[in-house]
Amino acid sequence: MGSGLEQTLLDGKLLRQVNSLIVAHLHDQNLNQVANAVASATMTPLTVEHPPNKLLDLVSKGLAMERDEASKGIAPTPLYDSSMAIPAGYGSIPPPQNHTVDFSIVQDTKGSSKSFPKHETRHVSEHKNVARCARFSPDGRFVATGSTDTSIKLFEISKVKQMMLPDAREGPVRPVIRTFYDHLQPINDLDFHPQSTVLISGAKDHTIKFFDFSKTVAKRAFRVIQDTHNVRSVSFHPSGEFLLAGTDHPIAHLYDINTFQCYLSANVQEINVNGAINQVRYSSTGGMYVTASKDGAVRVWDGVTAQCVRSINGAHGSAEATSAIFTKDQRFILSCGKDSTAKLWEVGTGRLVKQYLGATHTQLRCQAVFNETEEFVLSIDEPSNEIVIWDALTSEKVARWPSNHIGAPRWLEHSPNEAAFVSCGTDRSVRFWKEIL
C-alpha cells in the first residue's frame, strides 16, 4: 500500500480518537444534546469512556510543549498531514444550491410542473460485457462504472465534456483515465471515499476492494474486505471511517475501514427481516442509512447504533425494492421497485408522500434518482427503452427520451452538482448526458 493511503488510514484513527474525546468533553460539560449530535454526525460510539477532562488535559500539555519548542526555536511539525497527495481540489464539494424542494406540500399542484432541460448524449466507452453500475465522486469530477466483465472504468468528467465538443481539434480525447481489474465475478456497486482518492467496489465474489486512483499504473486493489456473502451494494459513511455493505444477508454489514471489524444490528429478530439487500445508502450526515430489500421493504436505520428505526414493509407490494436514497435534507426517501413505481416517503412518519407512475420496470435492478437540484426524478421504462422524467413535486411526467442503448439501461446515476448523468446498458455501453446550454 502506498504511503499516502497508509497515512490516510492512520489519520483516520487519530480523527476517531479526537471525535471520541470531543464527545466525552461535551458530556462532561452537560452538553448532552450537542454531544449526541456530534456523535451521530461523526459515527462516534457513545459507549467509549475517557477520564474526566481528558481533552482539556491533552490540549494543555500540547500547548505547553508547543511553547517550549517555540522558546527553543524549533519549528512546529504537524502530526496530521491532510494533503494525502491527492489531486488539487479533490473532495472540495461546491456549496449546495440554495434551491430546496419542499416535498411536504401535498395540495394539488397539477399544471405547475417544470420543464426538464434538453440534454445531449454521447457514447463514451464500453465494457466487454454488461455495464451494471455507476457512481459519481462527491465533487462530481469523476464517475466510475462497473461491469459483468469484472472491470471498473474511471472517467474524468472534464475529458468527457471535451470529447463532446463539436469543434475539438486536439485529436481524440480519452475520457477513461483508469481501468481496474481485480475481481473474479461481476461488479454490483461502487462508491468514492468522501475525502481521499479511494474507490471501493462490491462484487459477486463476496469482496469489497479498495483502489487508489491517484496512482496511474495501479490496476489492482490495495486492500480487500472478504465478506461472507455476495456484496450487492456499498456506501461510505460521510466521515470516510466506515462503510456499509448490502449483501445477500438481510442485514447490512457495517465495517470499520481501519480495523475491518464488522458490526451487525442487534434487533434483527424484532423486525422480521428476511430479504437480501439490493441497495444501501447513507444520509448526507451519516446519522441514518436506508436499505431497499428483495422482500419489498424499505428500512431506515440509526447510523450510530445500527438499529432499525423504521420499517416500511411492502413499500413496493410483494415486488422487490431495488433502490432507495435520501433527499439532501434527510427528511424524505426516494425508492424504486419492481412494481413499476418510484415512491417518496417521509422519514419521520413512514408516510407515502408522492408516487411517480408511468414507467414499467419489472426485470432489472432499476434505479430512481433525483437530478442535482432534486426538482426532477429520473427512471427507466424497460419495454420502450426510454428514460422517464417526472417533476418531483407535482409527480407529473414531463419527458420521455429514447435511451439510445440497445435494450433498456440497467443503471442511471446523476451528477451531485450539475445537470449531467450517466446511463449503463446491457449493450455494454456507457453514455453521458448533459444539459444543452
N, C-alpha and C positions, 0 to 999 in steps of 0.2 A: 504494500500500500504506500502511496506517495506521502511524503512528509506533510504536505498541506492538508490532506484529509485526515492523517493521524492527528494533526493538531486540531482539526475541526472537532474530532470526537473527544479529545482531551478538554478542549474549551467547553464542549457540551457538558461534561461532568462538572467543571467549575461553575458554569451557569446554573446548573441544578442545585449545587450547594448554596450558591448565593441566593437563589429564589427561596430555598428552604429556610435560610436564615432570615430573609425579609419577612416571610410569612410568620415565623416564630416571633420575631420582634414586634410585628403588628399585634399579635395575640397578647404579648407581654404588656403592650400599651392599651389593652382592652379595646382595640380597634378590630373587633371580630368580623364585622361585615366587610370591611376593606380587606382583611386577611383572606377571607373566603373568596372574594372576587379575584384577588391576585393568584390564589392557589388554583382557581378554576382556569384563569387565562393562561397560566404557565404550566398547567398539568402537574402541580406540586402536591404530593400527598400531605394530608393534614395530620397523619399519624406520626411523622418524624419529630422526635423531641430534641431540643437543644437546651443547654444550661441557660438560666435566665440572663438576659442582657449579653448573650454571646456575640451578637453582631456589633454592639457598641464596643465590646472588649477588643474585637479584631480590628475594627476601624481605628480605635485609639492606638493600638500597637502599630498599625500600618502607618499612621500619621507620624508617630514618634520616630519610626525607622526612616521615613522619608525626610524628616527634619534633620536627623542625624547624618544621613547621606549627603544632604544639601550642605551641611556645615563642613563636610569633608571634601566638598567639590565633586562628588560622584553624581554623574548624570543618571536620572531615574531610568530603569529598564522595565518596560511593560511586561507583565506576566501573561497578559491576554492579548493575543495577536488576532485582530479582527479582519485582517486583509485576506487571509486564506488563499492568496494567489488566484483570484477568480477574475473573470473579465470585468472591466470597468463598468460600474453601474449595475452589475447583475444583482437581481433581487430588490433593486430600488423601485418599488411599485409606484406608479404615478398616483397622485392623490385621487380618491374616488370623485366621480362627478356628483354635483350637488343634487341631481335628479333622483328622487325617491318615489317609487310607486307605492301607493297606499292600497294594499290588496284587501284591507278590511272593508272597503267600500263594496256594498252588496246591492245597492239600488240599481235599477235598470239603466244600463249605460249603452244600450244598443244605438247604433248610428253615430257614436262618438269615437269609433275606432281610428287609430292612427294608421298611416300607410307605411309599410315596411320598405326601406330604400332599396332600389335596384342594385344588384350585385353582378360583378363579372366573375367568371370562374376559369380555372386553368388546371389541367392535369400536371402535377408537379413531380410525381415519381410513381413507381410501382414496386411492390414486393414480388417475390416469386410464387407466393400463394396468397390466400385471402388476407386483406388488411383488416384487422379485427378491432383495433382500439387506437385512441389518440389522446394526448394531453398537452395543453399549453403550459409553459412555465409561468410562475406567478406574475412576472413582469411583462409577459406577452412577447418576449423577444425570441422564444424558441417554441417549437412544437415537436413532439415525438410521436411516432406511430409504431405499433407492434403487430406482428403477423403470425399466421399459422406456420409460416416457414421458419419460425423461431428467431427471426431477425428483428432488430429495433433500428429505426432510422430517425435521426435528429436533424431537423430543418432549422435554418436561421431565417426568421420572417423577413428581415430586410432583403435577403437574397431572393426569397420567393417573390417579393414585390418587384425587385429589379428584373426578375425573369418575366414578369407580366407586362413590363413596359413595352409599348408598341415600337419605340424607337431605340431599343437597346443596341448599342454599337460596339460594345467591348467584347464581342464573341459570346459563346454560350455561357450562361450562368448556371452554376451547380448549387442548388439550394440545400442539398443533403451534405451536412458538414461532418457527420459521424455515422457509422453503421456498427452496431454491436451484435456479436454472435456469441452467446454463452448459455442459451437454454437448450434443453433437449426436446421440449414439447411446446405447443403454441402459446403465444403471449396473450394474456387475458386483460391486463390493465397496466397503467403506468402512472407515475407521479414524480414531480420535481421537489427536491428539498427546498424549503422556503428561503434559505439564505445562501447555501453553497452550491457548487456545480455538481450536484449528485442527482442522478436519475435512477429511480427504482422501477423494477418490473415484477409483476406477479404472473406465474405461468402454471400450466397444467402439470409440469414436472415437480410440483409441490415446493417450489423455491421462490424466494424473493431475492433479487440480485441488485447490487449497488454498483453503478457505473459512474466514473468520474469523467465528465465530458469536457473538462478543461485540458485533458491530455489528448493530443492529436493522434497518437498512434495506438492508444489503448482500445482493444477490441473486446476484452474480457472484463468480467466483474472483479472488483477488488474486495468485495465482501459478499457473503451469501447467508441468508437465513433459510435453514431447512425446515419447512413446515411438515405437518403430518397429512395434509390434505391438498387437493387441487386449489391453488390460490387464484380466486376469481376476481378479486378487487383489492386495491391498495390505496391508502390515503395517509399522507404525512400530517401529524399534528402541526399547527402553525408555529410552534416553538422549534420544530425540527428535531426534538428529542425523542419522540415516539412515533410509531406508525401503526396503523390498523391494517389487518388482513382479513378480508371477507373470503371465506373458503367454502368447501362442501360441508364443513361443520356448521351447525346452525348458529353458533355464537362467534362474533368477530374476535380474532386473536390480536391482542394489544402487545406490541413489542417495544421494549426499551432499546433504542438503537446503539447505546453504549455497551450494554451487557448482553443484549439479545434475549433477556429474560422475557418469558411470555406470561401474560395475565389473562384470566378469563373471568367473566361476570359470575357472581355467586348466586344470583337469584334466577337461574335458568329454569328450575323446576316450577317456579311460581307462574311463569308466563307462557308455558306450553309452546316453546319454540321448537320447530321440527323441520325447517326447510333450509337448504343451502342458501348462502348469501350471494345475490347477483351483484350488488354494489354496496359499498360503504364509503361515506364521505363525512369529514369533519365540518363543523360550522366555522365561521370566519375567525372566531376567537379560540376555538378548541374546547369550549365549555360543554359542547354536545357533539354527538355524532349520530348519523342516521343509517339504517340498513334497509335495503329492499331485498325481499327474500322470495324464494321459489314457492313458499307456502302462501303467497299472496299478501303478506303483511308488510307494512312499513312501520319500523320501530325507532323510537328516539331513545338514546342512551346518554347518561350523565358522563361527561368527558373526564371526570376525576375518579369517580367511584366505579365506573363501567357498569352501573346498574341500569336496567331498562326502566325508564320513567314514563314512557307512553307506548302502547302497542295498538296500532290501527289494524286490527285483524280484518282480513277480507277487503283490504284497500282497493284491490282490483278484482273483487269477486273471488272466484276459485282459480283465476289465472295468476301467473307469476307476476310479481312486481319486479321490473327489470332495471329501473334506475330511481334514484332519489337524491335530491340536492337541497341544501338550504338556500333561502334568499340571503342577501348580504347582511340584512339586519337581523337574521336568525329567527324571525317571527313566523316564517312560513316554510313549507317544504313542497317542492315540485316533484311529483312522482310519475312514473310511466309504467304501463303494464301490458301484458299480452291480451288484455281485454279490449285493446284498441282505444284506450283512453290515456290522457295525461290529466293529472289532478293536482290541485293546490290545496294544501292542508294547513290549518292554523296549529302551530306547535303547542301553544298553551292549553288548547282545549281538545285537539284532535278533530276539530270540526272541518268538514269539507267546505271549501270556500269557492272554488271555481272548478269547472270541468272543460277540457279542451277536446272537442269531438270532431270527427270527420276525417281521421287518418287511421287506416287499418294496419295494425301491426300485431301479428299473432305468432310469428315464427322466430324472428331474430331477437337478440338481446337489445331491444330498441331503447334509445335514449330520448328523453325530452330535456331540452336545455334552454336557458334564458340567453338573450343577447346581452351585450355588455352593460346596458342600462336597465335590464330587467323589464323593459317595456313590451317585449315580444317573447313568445315561446316557439321553439322550432322542434319538429319531429319528422318522422318518415311515414309515408304511405307506401307499404310494401307492394300491393298489386299494381299500382300505377307508376311505381318507381319515381315518386315525387317527394320533394321537401315541402312540408306544410308549415305555414307560419300563422300564428294567432296573435291578436292583440292581447297581451297578458291580463289587462284589466277588464276588458269587455268580454273576453273569451270568444270573440268572433274571428273566423278565419279571414285573413287579409291577403294571403298569397299562397299559390301552389306553383312550384318551379320544377321542371324536369331536373333530375339529379345529375344527368349526364354520365351516370355509371351504367354499366351493363348489368342489370339486376339491381335490386334495392340496396342502398348503402347499409352497412352494418353499424355504423357509428357516426354520430355528429359531435363535434366539440367546438365551442365558441371561444374566441379570444376573451380574456378577462377585462380588456381595457380598450378595445377598438372594434369597429364594425367589420369583423372578419371571422370566418370559421373554416373548419376542415371537415371533409366527409371521407370515410374509408369504405371501400367496397369489396364485395365478394369477387368482383372482377380484378382484384389485386391492386387497384389504383388508389392513389391519394389525390384528392382535389382540394384546392384552396379557393375560397370565396372571399371577395372583399367588395365593400360598397363602391359604386361608381361615383366618383366625386366630380 
